[in-house]
Amino acid sequence: MRRIDIQSLDHPELEPYRTLREHTRHWQGDHVVAEGEKTVRALLASQLDVLSVLLDEHWLGRLREDLENPRFDNTDVYVAQEQLLEGIVGFNMHQNLMAIARVPESAALESMHTEAPGRHVHVALEGIADAENMGMILRNCAAFGVRSLIVGSDSSNPWLRRSVRVSLGNVFGLRIHRCDDLHVTLQECRERFGWKVVGTTPRGGSSVIERDIGAESEHICLLVGSEAYGLSEQAFDLCNALFTIPMSGDVDSINVANATAVALFEATRYE
């Protein structure tokens, strides 16, 4: 690591830390921000290219062993006084510990598939607009061992600061493919790889995925629609089966991230 002591945040290299409130800039940029101990530790343990770390002496002492790893030889470690860092927006979130890494390239579609035996579950997202929902879905995908995640252009960027924070850094370990046309990409996965697409919907689907696609299906892709409208007609046309969570009373739906967790449990319990 390259230690740099600072008394001001005016350094050009520190601009991403100063502009944390400007969500659009970060969405369009090529860097990802990690904040807080759990998320930063997850970043340091990942394969992402860590560009810099911003912290105080307390955190430097706790992370010194990690940062002295040779892979961080070219990482700038900015050390500042607590008072300076407390002026950055979101102090209750970052607690004087932040890091910036380069957003990885979108995973090649071929890398999403594997010929290894057994059940492999993928997730595709259509129109997920809320960054916090995206973060929870990312965390759920990691928890259930999802093979890959396909994110359409109409969904929130999974590398947004809020999504990364809500995912608790689990996004760093996921294989993510960003595509311009989700429907074309899923059709290709069906034709080239033999994936079975299972759409999630509040009504009209089966509560048992295995019943509709068969136990021999090795690759299942759960297709999740937007918070407000669910799946589009084009998305429904791509589905081999539909999954609906049974609910009581007059409740017809639950939060999309929670619904994704239930669907993942159903899809993975037959492995």
Stockholm file with secondary structure:
# STOCKHOLM 1.0

chainA/1-271         MRRIDIQSLDHPELEPYRTLREHTRHWQGDHVVAEGEKTVRALLASQLDVLSVLLDEHWLGRLREDLENPRFDNTDVYVAQEQLLEGIVGFNMHQNLMAIARVPESAALESMHTEAPGRHVHVALEGIADAENMGMILRNCAAFGVRSLIVGSDSSNPWLRRSVRVSLGNVFGLRIHRCDDLHVTLQECRERFGWKVVGTTPRGGSSVIERDIGAESEHICLLVGSEAYGLSEQAFDLCNALFTIPMSGDVDSINVANATAVALFEATRYE
#=GR chainA/1-271 SS CEEEECSCSCSGGGHHHHTTTCHHHHHHSSEEEEESHHHHHHHHTSSSCEEEEEECHHHHHHHHHHHTSGGGTTCEEEECCHHHHTTSTTHHHHTTEEEEEECCCCCCHHHHCCCCSSCEEEEEESSCCCHHHHHHHHHHHHHTTCSEEEEETTSCCTTSHHHHHHTTTGGGGSCEEEESCHHHHHHHHHHHHCCEEEEECSSSSBSCHHHHHCTTCCEEEEEECBTTTBSCHHHHHHCSEEECCCCCTTCCCCCHHHHHHHHHHHHHTTC
#=GC SS_cons         CEEEECSCSCSGGGHHHHTTTCHHHHHHSSEEEEESHHHHHHHHTSSSCEEEEEECHHHHHHHHHHHTSGGGTTCEEEECCHHHHTTSTTHHHHTTEEEEEECCCCCCHHHHCCCCSSCEEEEEESSCCCHHHHHHHHHHHHHTTCSEEEEETTSCCTTSHHHHHHTTTGGGGSCEEEESCHHHHHHHHHHHHCCEEEEECSSSSBSCHHHHHCTTCCEEEEEECBTTTBSCHHHHHHCSEEECCCCCTTCCCCCHHHHHHHHHHHHHTTC
//
